[in-house]
Amino acid sequence: MFDKIAYCYFNADYEKALSLSENFLQDNAKFALKYAMLSSFKLSLFDRSLYYAKELFMLDPTSFNALILASSYTKNQMFDEALDLLQQSLAKDDDLRDEISLELAFLYKSTNRLEEAESTFRDLIQRDLYNLDLWKHYVEVYFMHDFQKALLAHEELCSFIYSMIEDLKKGLLTKQVTTPIQSNLQDRLSNSTKENLDIIKIQDFLNTKILPQKAYLLFKLLKIPESLELFQSLSQTNQNHAQFWQNYAKVLEFSGNYQGAYDAYQNALNLHHHATYEFDLAYLLMRMGVSENFEEGKKLYESRLFYAHNETFSTFHYNESIKAFNNSGVDAFRDKEVLVFCEQGFGDTIMYCRCLEKLCKIASKVLFAPQSAMYEMFKNQVELLNKKNAFKNLKVLQDFPTSFDYALPICSLPLLIDIKFDEIPKLKTPIIPLKKPQNKKKKIGIYYFTPNAVNSDVSRNFEFEFLFSALEGLDCKLVSFQMGINENLPKGIENRAKKIEHWDDTLKNLADIDCMISIDSAITHLTLALDIPTIVLLHPRFDWRWGKFEDPKSYFWQKAKCFILKEDTKKDLKPLVEKTLGITD
């Protein structure tokens, strides 16, 4: 039985190895527990792996069994238990000291204890200086959190590699480099093979693994010329790397080379036809503000649903709608009852709800199910519109209905009901514009931070102090609608966010606002729908919804005043506000 279990395990028949091990627990607990633990781990049955790992560790508390138990703790989100066990095991200072340190470093990184992760990787590198994969893990510690630190680490590694290559050329180096560290703990522990240092392999590692990351970090730090130059120099050695072309495309797009970006995205898709690359290409095409590009973009934009399984009301109903559309086009929904559900954020719901007007002219009834926080607002708005005989076959629902013909995501409406580019600004939203307020002293609404943008690929947030200083000296009353953060506002600024619980409250509290100054956020879309003069504050790299980087404008909201706020443009914000309010000298 020993040999049979081992044979099944080492031939990757983990289900059989697990079954045999579980049946063998009474005969040889130590052996059976080990393979039951390893097999269940391989099968991603992490709760079962944890149970067997605990049992085995109680029976045989070796460092190896501690490593597997710690890994099982981690897979079950029991990070404190994993940390305690690894630190205790490290104190033994035995043959698995480096492996335990490595697992600790990964745990620190995954729990955002980045300084400890950095320090642990550094210690490991000192003991295995020519392990380039250790170096790679080290330089990636801050990759998603601190671009400047990550860039410095990449430059440190590049310098080390260049020096190492020179030493190899001079025949001064005879050490060995380890093979890549595997992502799976058991593979890492069992892989003890080493390769001789080879200049070509090291250069390939540098050109395909490290320098493309450095180029991307330069992009994130807005060092665009340097990023472009580095990407260009690496394009030949990364011909077959889809991720490289995706990142290169982003830099080309930002630099205004839209054709180059399009070609780079196509390279990525030709290498790996993945939803991520389609999604990014859709953004580029819809950013352009050109009818032909919009038509191609709105088809590719459906790839967003690859990541929206949890938000999509029903994959089955969506697939049925797509099938009907592919067979009959818009006529598939003519004189039908159509449910429209919202699979993205509040801002998208407000922006795309203008598409409901055209759907109402096609379907016999449109059943609109917005997010619960928006239900009251849309219900009240549509009731008022119905009194004016507008949107008369649109019904706003709090819950999904049990009966309908088709279900469509709201952001898919431009595709599925064939809305052309030049139709978009002509469509009316089911949100009624507000009357212009009659304030003796003008009121300016402000919104400058959204938690959703903290770790996003596109910068949106601003510091309050930066915005406040840009508006200093305006003879107006500032009203903050800022949600999601606790901040002590200066005296004289009204904090209206305290009055808001849902979106209907937001709408009512906007009734006396003369001008809104806001980042790219849902409240910006609402104020534009309400026809409140709105200045949209943008970073140099902004979302596709606001158009080209060098000429921002929105075809969904043609009255939006897009303003790229930087240190050297800050002085121009106040005059724009004064002009918008009509209070210029």
N, C-alpha and C positions, 0 to 999 in steps of 0.2 A: 504493500500500500504506500510506503514511503516513496518508492520510485515512481509509482503511478501518479501521485499527487504532484510531485516535482516535475514529472514529464508534462503533465497538463499545464502546469503553471508556466514553465519555460517555453511551451509552445503556444502561449497566449490563449489557451482555453480556460479562461478564468472562472467561468460559470461552473464548469465541471470540477476544476480544482477546489472551488469554494464548497461545492456540494460534497465532494469526497472528504474534504477537511472537516466539515461539520459532522459527518458521520463517523469520523475517526477521533473525535475529541476525547472519548472515554478511554481509548486505547493508548494514546500518546498525546497528552494535552499540550505539551510544549511545542512539539512539531506541528500538530494540527492547528493550534492557535496561530502560529506564525504564518502558515499558508492561508488560513481563513482570513486573517488580518490583511495580508498582502493582496489576496485575490479580491476581497471586497473593496479595498482601496482602488485597485485597478478598475473595478466595475463602477466606481464613483458611488458606492453604497457607504457613504462616510459615517452614518450613524452606526451601522453594523461594524465597520472597520474600527470605530472608536471603542465599541464594546469589547471586541477581541483584543485590541491593543492594550486596554486597561487590564484585562484578564492576564495577558501574557506578561505585562510589566510587573504585575503583582507576583507572578510565578518566577519570573526571570528578569530582574531589574538591571539589564545591561544598558550601555549607552546606545547601542543600535536600537533596542526596543524602545528606549526613551525617545529617540529621534522619530520613530514611526508613530508613537503615541502623541508626541508634540505636533506632528504633521496632521494627525487625525483631529486633534483639538482645533487646529487652525481651520481645517476644512469645515468644522462644525461651529465656526465663529466663536470658539472659546479661547480667545486670545490671551487672557490673563493666565489661564491654566497652562497654555503652551509656553508662555514666557517664563513662568516659574520653573517649569520642568527643564527647559533648556538651560536656564541659568544655573540650576542645581547640577545638571549634567556637565556643564562647562567647568565647574569647580573641580571635577574629578581629574581633569587634565590628562586624559588617556589618549589612545590612538585615534579616536574619532573627534578630537578637539576641533580640528578645522571644519569638519562636516557640521558639527554642532554650531560653531560660530557662523558658518554660512547660512544655516537655517535661521539663526537668530537675526542675521542681517536682513534676510527676506521678510521675516516677521516684523521687524522694525519698520521696514519700508512699507509694507502693506497696511500697517496701522498708523502711518504718517509720523512715526518717530524718526524723522529724517536725519537729524544730527547724529543719533545713535547708529542708524543704518550706515551713514557715511563713515563714522569712526570705525565700525566693525569691518566694513569692506576694506578700509585703509590697512587695518591690522592684518587682514588676510593677504592683501597684496604684498605687504612687507615680508611675509613668510613664503610667498610664491610669486615673485616679482614678474615673471614672464608668462603668467597666466592671463592672456588677453581677455578671456571671458569674464574673469573677476574684474578686470579693469572696466569692461563694458557695463557690468552691473553697477559698478561704482559711479560711472559718469551718468548713469540714468536715474540715480537716486532723486535728483531735483528736477528731472526732465519735465514733469507736469506741474511743478509747483513754484519753481524759482528759476526762470530762464537764464538770468545772469549767472547764478551759481552753476547751473548746468553747462553753460557755455565755457566758463572757466575750467571746469572739470574736463570737458572735451579737449580744450586747448592743452591742458596738462598731459592728457593721454597722447595727443598728436605729437607733442614734443618728445615724449618718452619713446614713441614708435620710431620717429625720425632718427633719434639717437641710436636706438637699437639696430635699425637698418644700417647705419653707418658703421657700427661695431661689427655687424655681420660681414659687411663688405671688406673690412680690414682683417677679418679672421680673428677678432678679439673675443668673440662670444661663442661658447660651446654648450650653453644651457638648452633646455627643452621647453616647449610651450605645450600647455595642456590642451586637450580637445575641448570642444564646446561643452559647457556645463548644461546638463539636461534640465528641463523644467520640472520633471518629476523626480521626487526625492529618491525613490528606489533606483531609478536609472542613474542618478548622480552618484549614489553610493556604490553601485556595481560597476561603474565605468572608470576603470583605472588605466585605460590606454593613453599613451602620449605620442605626439608626433614631433619629429625634429623640426627645429626652426627653419623656416624657408622664406626667403625674401618675397617671393611672388605671393605666397599665401598671406603674409603679413600685409603686403600692399593691398591685396584684395580685401582683407578684413578692414583696413583703413578706408578704402575707397567705397566700399559697399555698406559698411555697418556704422562707421564713426563719422566720417566727413559729411554724409547726407544728413545725419542728425545735427551736426554743427550748422550746416546750411539752413536747416529748418529753425534752429534756435536763433540764428541771425535774423530770420524772417519775423519770428515772434517778437524780437526786440526792435523791429522796424529798421534794421540795418539792411535795407533793401538792395542797394548796389552790391554790397559784399555778399549777400545771400545769392543774388542772381549770378554773380561771377563764379561762386563756388559750385552752384548747381550746374551751370553750363560746363565747367571743367570736368564734372563727374558724369555727364550725360552718356558718354561713350561706354564707360565701365558699368553703367547701370541700365543698359538697354533692356534687360529682361526683368527688371524689378518694378512691379506695378506701384508699390508704395512710394518709391522715389518719384515717379511721374506724377502721382497725385499731389505730393508736396511741392514739387517744382511748379505744377500748374497753379497752385495757390499764390506763389510768389509772382509768377508771370501775370496772373489776373490782377493782383494788387498793384503791380507796376504799370498797368494799363495796356499790357500786351495781350489783349483778349483773344486774338487769333492763336498766338503761341500757347496760351492757356488751354484753349479748346483742343488744339493738337495734342498737348500733353495729357489731357484727360482721356482723349481717344487712345493714346498709347497705353495708358493704365487699363482701360477697358478691353483693349485687344489682348493684353496679357492676362487679365483676370476680370471676367465680366461680373463684377460685384456691385451690390446695391449702393455701397458707400461712394464709389466712383460715379455712378449714375446720378446719385443725389447731389454731389458737388457740381457735376456738370450741369445739372438742371438749374442750380443756383446761378451759375455763370450765365447761362442762356437767358434766364428770366431777368437778370440784372441789366441786360443790354438795352431793354426798352425798345426792341425792334420786333415787329409782327412775326417775321419768319423765325427768329430765334425763340420767341415766346411759344410758338406752336410746337417746336421740338422740345423745348424745356418743360412744358406742362405734361408731356407724355413721360419724360424721364422723371418728373417729380413724383410720380406714383411709387417710385422706389423707396420713398420715405416710409411707406407702410411696412417695409421689411423690418423696421425697428419699432413698429407701433402695434405689435400683436396684443399687448395688454390693454391699449386704449381703443383698439378697433372694436366696434360694437359686435360685429360678427364677421369673421373671415369668410364663412360660407356665403352670407348674403352679399358681401362685397364681390366675391368671385362670380356669383350669379349675375350681379349688375354689370360687371365687366364683360361677361360672356354675352349678355343681351346687347350691350353697347357695340361690341365687336361684330355682332350679327346684323343689327338694325340701326346703329347709330343713335341719334337723339330720339328717333321715333320709338325706341324701346320704352321710353318713359312717358310717351304721350298719352294723356287721359288716364294715367295710373296714379295710385296713391304711393307717394315716395317719402320715405323717412330720410331725413338728413341728420347725421350725427357728427359730433365734433371730436376729432382724434388728436388735436394739437393744443396749443395754448390759447389763452383768452384773446390775445392780440390777433391771432389768426382767425378766430371765430368772428371778431368784429370786422376784420379786413375782408374776409371772404363772404360775409353775410349779404353783401350787395348782390352776389350771384343768385340769391334766392328769388330776386325779382324775375329773372328770366325763367327759372325753374317753375315759378308760379304760372307762367304763360304756357308752359308745356304740360305739366301734370294736372290732374283733376284736383288733387289735394296734396299739399306739402306739409308733412309732419316734422317740425323742427325741434330737435332735442338738444339744446345748448348745455354747457356745463351747469351743474346745480347752482353755483354761485351767480350765474347769469340769468337764471330762469325768470326771476321776478322782473328784471329789467326788460327782457325781450317780451315777456307776456304783457306788461303794461304798455310798452311801445306799440305792439301789434294790435292790441285792443283799441288804442286811439286811432291807429291807421285804418282799422276796419270800419270805424265810424265814418271815415272819409272815403270809403269804398276802395282803399288801396290795400294790396296784399290780402285780398278778401278770402282767398283759399289757402292762406298760411295759418297753421295752428301751432302754437308753442306748447310743448309737452314737458312735464317735469320728469316723467318716467318713459322708458321705451314702450311703444305700443306692442300689442300681440298680433295685430293684423296690419299688413301693408304689402305692397307689390314688390318694391325695391328699396334697398338701403344704400345711401351714398354718403361717403365722407365729405364734409363741407369743402375741404381743400381740393377735392377731386372734381368739383363742379365745373371749373373752366374746361376741363377735358371732356367730361361725360355729357355736358349739355352744349358743348361746342361754343364757348364764349371766346370771341376773337379779341385780340389785343386792344383794338380801338373801341371795342364795346365797353370795356371795364369802367372807365370814368363816367360813362353815360348811365350806368345802372344805379338805381337809388338803393340806399340801405334802408332796412326796416327800423332805423333809429331816427327820430324826428329832430331836425336841427333846432337849437335853442334860439330864443329871441335875444337880441343884443342887449346886455345889461346897461342900466343907466347909473353907473357909479360916479359920484363926484370925484372920488379918488380911485384911480384905476387899480384893479386887483389882478395880480399875476400869480397863476398857479405854478408850482414847481414840483418836479419829480426827477430824482437823480440816481436812484439805485434800485436794482432788482436782483434778488438772490439767485435767480435762474441763470444770470450771466457770469457768476463768479468764476466758474471753471470752464466757460464756453470758449470756443475757438475765436470768437469775435468779441472785442472789447465793447462794452456798452456803458458801464457805470462811471460816474464822476464823484470826486470828493465834494461834499457840501461846501467846504471852504473855498474851493476853486470856483464853483458856480456863484457863490455869494459875493466873492470879491469882484467877479466880472460884472455883477449887477449893482455894485456899490454906487450910491448917489442917486439912484432912480427915485423919483417922487411918486412912488406907488406902494401899495400894500402887498406884501408877499404872503401867499397862502400855500402851506406845504401839504401835499397829498401823499407824502412818502410813507409807505407801508413797509413792514418787515424788519425795521431796525429801530432800536431805542436810541434816540439822539436828543441832546439838549439843544434846542434851537435858540438862536439869539432873541432877545426881547424885541417884540414888535412883529415877529413872524407868527402867523396863526397856524396852529397844527390841526388841520381839519381831518387828518387820518383817524383821529380818535372817534370821530362820528360815524365812521364807515365800517359796516359789517359785510355787506355784499355789494354787487355792482349797481343795483338800483339806488343805493345810498350814494355811491360815487357820482352817478348821473345827476341826482338832485343837488349835490353839493357843488357841482360845476356850473349851476345856473347863473351865478353872479360873477363868473370869471371872465375878464376881458381878454386875457391872453394866457396861453399855457406854454411853459418852457419845460420840455421833458426829454429824457433819453428815449431810445427805441424801446417802447414798452406798451403794454395793453392800454394803459390810460391815454397814451398818445393817440392810438387808433380811435379811442372813444371820443376824445375832444375833436378830432378831425371829422368824425361822423356827425358830431353835434354842431359842426361848422364854427367852432371856437377857433380864432386865429392861433395857430400852433407853430412854435419853433422847435424843430426836432434837433436835439444835440447829438452829434455823431463824433466818434473817434475817426481817425484817418482810415481805419479798416472797419467797415460797417457791413451790415446785413444786405442781402440782395434786394430787399424790399424798397430800399432807398436809392437804387440806381447805380450808375457808374461812380467810381471813386473820385474821378476828376470833375464830375458834373452831377452831383446828387439831385435826384428828383424822383418822385413816386408817381407811377401811373395809376395806382389805386387811390392816392390822395393828392390831387394836383395842386391843392391850395397849401400843402405842407411847405413850410420854409425850412429847408434842410441847412444846418449850420455845422461845419466841421470845427469843433472847439479845440484849439491848441494854445500853447503859450503865446505864440505870435499872432493869433487871431482873437484872443480873448477880448482885446480892446474894441473889437468890432461888434461884440454881442449887444452891448448896451444901446448903441445907435440903432441897431436892427429892432430891438424891443421898442424903442421910442417911435420909430417909423411905423411899426406894426400897430401901435396904440394911437398913432396920430398925434403925438405930443412933441414932435420935433419943432425946433425954433423956425 
